[in-house]
Amino acid sequence: MSRKKNGRFDGTSEEEIMKKSKTLSDYLQPDLDVVFVGINPSLTAAYKGRYYAGPGNHFYKLLHASELVPKFVSFEEDNKLLEYNIGLTNIVDRATRSSADLNAKEIKLGCDIVNEKLKKFKPKLAVFNGKCIYQIFAQQFGKTKFNFGLQNEKIGDTALWVVPSSSARCSNYPRMEDKLFFYQAIKKHILFLRGKIDDLNLNEFYNMDLSRPVVKKAKSNSDFSKNCTETSNEYPQYFIAEILDGTQNKNQNEFW
């Protein structure tokens, strides 16, 4: 019997979705500022044909809040990210209920493929959306321990970053504002590589999970300005109380 779950896929079974060999197309082109690398499509992403399509995923809010994009781009418009020099790809094409359902062989093969894509398209930065993803990718460097932020390794001229998963299931960084620090740093690194910032100390981008600011959640709009100043890093930190993107009243049970 085919499994269905609350009719959320309009009668399409989970098994039918998982049988698709290619669920999301790469958004890649030469000389992008940044390519975000995910692990594999969730069932929701595969069904909708869009990256990070779960209503609880913070990815698009983080792009907007960090000013990596000048206006909010929803998951329905994920292909428009190329207009802002942002690319998207995954380690594995196959959709699963959980990344834990992937096997080691397909993940290793996917890492090799992503490696070749980065060499071909030469983005300035490749950002791995989640620590578990980079744990396997980094085996090619003989690396077993690392922190969030900029890594010592490169693929060609592409610098590598690791950020907490944009999923709200990310246990150490469950809120969007907890993760914003990393996306702001990525924006700053890009500006430096574009020649818009001089005399940048790249050391501030390493071991960022050890130096992240503590962001307090505002109780009301009157607390917004106060929270903006409660961090002491060298560049501005922004507390985002809410991004109005039309998802606030949707089902929040799926986070990918």
PLY file of the C-alpha trace (Angstrom):
ply
format ascii 1.0
element vertex 256
property float x
property float y
property float z
element edge 255
property int vertex1
property int vertex2
end_header
0.00 0.00 0.00
1.33 3.46 -0.90
1.83 5.74 2.03
0.10 9.09 2.15
0.51 11.75 4.78
-2.39 14.08 5.60
-3.11 14.62 1.91
-0.32 17.19 1.80
0.81 16.01 -1.65
-2.67 16.14 -3.23
-3.00 12.37 -3.28
0.51 11.64 -4.54
2.14 9.01 -2.34
5.51 9.50 -0.70
6.79 6.48 -2.62
5.86 8.08 -5.94
7.77 11.22 -5.02
10.81 9.24 -3.90
10.88 7.27 -7.16
11.72 10.41 -9.14
15.37 10.15 -10.22
15.83 13.91 -10.58
13.61 16.13 -8.47
15.43 19.49 -8.47
17.51 21.09 -11.20
20.80 22.76 -10.36
20.84 26.54 -10.46
24.42 27.04 -11.55
26.30 29.28 -13.93
29.89 30.52 -14.15
31.33 33.04 -11.68
28.53 33.16 -9.12
29.17 34.90 -5.83
27.96 31.94 -3.81
26.56 28.44 -4.30
24.57 26.94 -1.43
25.00 23.17 -1.16
22.26 21.11 0.47
22.20 17.42 1.31
19.16 16.23 -0.72
15.55 17.26 -1.43
12.90 16.78 1.20
9.61 15.28 0.08
8.02 18.73 0.10
10.84 20.22 -1.98
10.67 17.33 -4.43
6.89 17.52 -4.73
6.92 21.29 -5.29
10.06 21.19 -7.41
11.62 23.98 -5.35
14.57 24.20 -2.98
13.97 24.60 0.77
10.21 24.63 0.23
9.09 23.63 3.74
7.26 26.51 5.48
9.49 26.24 8.56
12.78 26.53 6.64
14.59 29.80 7.30
16.69 29.85 4.12
14.91 32.58 2.14
14.35 34.76 5.20
18.07 34.53 5.96
19.01 35.58 2.43
16.80 38.64 2.72
17.66 39.59 6.29
21.41 39.42 5.55
20.94 41.47 2.36
22.33 38.71 0.18
19.23 39.52 -1.89
17.80 43.07 -2.04
14.18 41.93 -1.72
12.48 38.84 -0.36
12.56 35.86 -2.73
10.22 32.99 -1.86
10.83 29.32 -2.59
8.42 29.61 -5.54
10.97 31.99 -7.09
14.11 30.01 -6.25
15.33 30.21 -9.86
15.47 34.02 -9.54
18.38 33.69 -7.13
20.68 33.41 -10.16
19.84 37.05 -10.87
21.55 37.87 -7.57
24.59 35.68 -8.29
23.40 32.92 -5.95
23.34 29.28 -7.04
21.77 26.15 -5.56
22.65 22.47 -5.71
22.45 19.31 -3.59
24.84 16.49 -2.78
22.22 13.84 -3.68
19.34 14.21 -6.14
17.13 11.56 -4.53
14.32 12.79 -2.29
13.85 11.09 1.08
11.77 11.50 4.21
15.01 12.20 6.08
18.66 12.64 5.11
19.28 9.66 7.41
17.70 7.52 4.66
20.61 8.19 2.31
23.37 5.61 2.03
27.09 6.25 2.28
27.78 5.28 -1.33
25.39 7.79 -2.89
26.56 10.55 -0.55
30.21 9.92 -1.46
29.35 9.90 -5.17
27.36 13.10 -4.73
30.31 14.79 -3.00
32.55 13.90 -5.94
29.99 15.37 -8.36
29.67 18.60 -6.36
33.47 18.84 -6.31
33.51 18.77 -10.11
30.67 21.30 -10.34
32.60 23.76 -8.18
35.69 23.32 -10.34
33.60 23.90 -13.47
31.52 26.90 -12.41
34.07 28.56 -10.08
31.83 30.42 -7.61
33.57 32.73 -5.16
32.10 30.83 -2.21
30.48 27.43 -1.70
28.36 27.33 1.43
27.40 23.94 2.89
23.97 24.24 4.47
24.50 22.03 7.49
27.45 20.52 9.32
26.54 16.91 8.51
26.92 17.65 4.81
30.45 18.95 5.11
31.51 16.10 7.40
31.45 13.76 4.43
32.66 16.25 1.83
35.70 17.10 3.98
36.93 13.50 3.97
38.74 14.26 0.71
40.93 16.64 2.71
41.51 14.10 5.47
39.55 16.38 7.77
37.40 15.07 10.60
36.97 18.10 12.87
35.87 21.60 11.94
33.77 24.51 13.15
31.14 26.61 11.45
32.35 29.42 9.25
35.10 29.70 6.66
37.23 26.59 6.17
40.95 26.33 5.43
40.36 24.26 2.29
39.45 25.47 -1.19
38.19 23.83 -4.36
40.21 25.63 -7.01
39.67 29.30 -6.19
36.35 28.65 -4.44
36.39 29.29 -0.69
34.35 26.87 1.42
31.96 27.78 4.21
29.86 25.72 6.62
26.73 27.19 8.22
24.07 25.69 10.49
21.22 24.02 8.66
18.54 26.50 7.64
15.96 24.01 8.92
14.15 24.93 12.12
15.02 21.40 13.27
18.64 22.49 13.69
18.93 21.85 17.44
21.73 24.29 18.29
20.40 27.07 16.04
16.61 26.61 15.98
15.62 30.25 15.32
16.29 32.29 12.21
17.97 35.04 14.22
20.42 32.50 15.69
21.73 31.79 12.19
21.67 35.31 10.75
25.18 36.00 12.07
26.64 33.52 9.58
24.76 34.85 6.56
25.80 38.42 7.37
29.41 37.24 7.46
28.98 35.58 4.05
27.64 38.87 2.67
30.66 40.69 4.07
33.07 38.13 2.59
31.45 38.56 -0.84
31.76 42.34 -0.63
35.44 41.90 0.19
35.97 39.58 -2.78
34.20 42.10 -5.01
36.60 44.80 -3.83
33.87 46.72 -1.98
35.56 46.29 1.44
39.24 46.89 2.15
41.46 45.55 4.91
39.22 42.69 5.95
40.57 40.35 8.60
39.47 36.91 7.37
40.25 35.42 10.79
36.87 36.68 11.99
35.19 34.14 9.69
36.88 31.06 11.17
35.49 29.14 14.18
32.36 31.23 14.10
30.35 28.91 16.35
32.74 29.97 19.11
32.24 33.70 18.57
28.62 34.15 17.51
26.62 36.91 19.22
23.77 36.07 21.54
20.59 37.44 19.98
17.65 38.07 22.26
14.16 37.77 20.91
12.25 41.05 20.94
9.10 41.12 23.03
7.59 43.86 20.90
8.48 46.20 18.07
9.70 48.75 20.61
12.51 46.35 21.50
13.84 46.26 17.93
16.44 49.04 18.22
17.59 47.83 21.62
18.29 44.33 20.35
20.18 45.69 17.34
22.85 47.01 19.71
23.19 44.04 22.03
26.09 42.51 20.11
29.65 43.77 20.14
31.21 42.44 16.93
33.22 44.62 14.57
30.47 44.85 11.95
26.74 45.51 12.46
24.47 42.72 13.61
20.80 43.04 12.77
17.97 41.60 14.81
15.04 40.71 12.58
11.78 40.58 14.51
9.75 39.19 11.60
9.93 38.87 7.84
6.46 39.06 6.35
6.51 36.64 3.44
3.08 35.07 3.57
4.10 31.87 5.36
3.19 32.84 8.92
-0.20 31.14 8.88
0.83 28.01 7.04
1.41 24.60 8.57
4.67 24.76 10.48
5.09 21.02 10.98
7.55 20.47 8.10
10.87 22.21 8.35
12.93 21.26 5.29
0 1
1 2
2 3
3 4
4 5
5 6
6 7
7 8
8 9
9 10
10 11
11 12
12 13
13 14
14 15
15 16
16 17
17 18
18 19
19 20
20 21
21 22
22 23
23 24
24 25
25 26
26 27
27 28
28 29
29 30
30 31
31 32
32 33
33 34
34 35
35 36
36 37
37 38
38 39
39 40
40 41
41 42
42 43
43 44
44 45
45 46
46 47
47 48
48 49
49 50
50 51
51 52
52 53
53 54
54 55
55 56
56 57
57 58
58 59
59 60
60 61
61 62
62 63
63 64
64 65
65 66
66 67
67 68
68 69
69 70
70 71
71 72
72 73
73 74
74 75
75 76
76 77
77 78
78 79
79 80
80 81
81 82
82 83
83 84
84 85
85 86
86 87
87 88
88 89
89 90
90 91
91 92
92 93
93 94
94 95
95 96
96 97
97 98
98 99
99 100
100 101
101 102
102 103
103 104
104 105
105 106
106 107
107 108
108 109
109 110
110 111
111 112
112 113
113 114
114 115
115 116
116 117
117 118
118 119
119 120
120 121
121 122
122 123
123 124
124 125
125 126
126 127
127 128
128 129
129 130
130 131
131 132
132 133
133 134
134 135
135 136
136 137
137 138
138 139
139 140
140 141
141 142
142 143
143 144
144 145
145 146
146 147
147 148
148 149
149 150
150 151
151 152
152 153
153 154
154 155
155 156
156 157
157 158
158 159
159 160
160 161
161 162
162 163
163 164
164 165
165 166
166 167
167 168
168 169
169 170
170 171
171 172
172 173
173 174
174 175
175 176
176 177
177 178
178 179
179 180
180 181
181 182
182 183
183 184
184 185
185 186
186 187
187 188
188 189
189 190
190 191
191 192
192 193
193 194
194 195
195 196
196 197
197 198
198 199
199 200
200 201
201 202
202 203
203 204
204 205
205 206
206 207
207 208
208 209
209 210
210 211
211 212
212 213
213 214
214 215
215 216
216 217
217 218
218 219
219 220
220 221
221 222
222 223
223 224
224 225
225 226
226 227
227 228
228 229
229 230
230 231
231 232
232 233
233 234
234 235
235 236
236 237
237 238
238 239
239 240
240 241
241 242
242 243
243 244
244 245
245 246
246 247
247 248
248 249
249 250
250 251
251 252
252 253
253 254
254 255
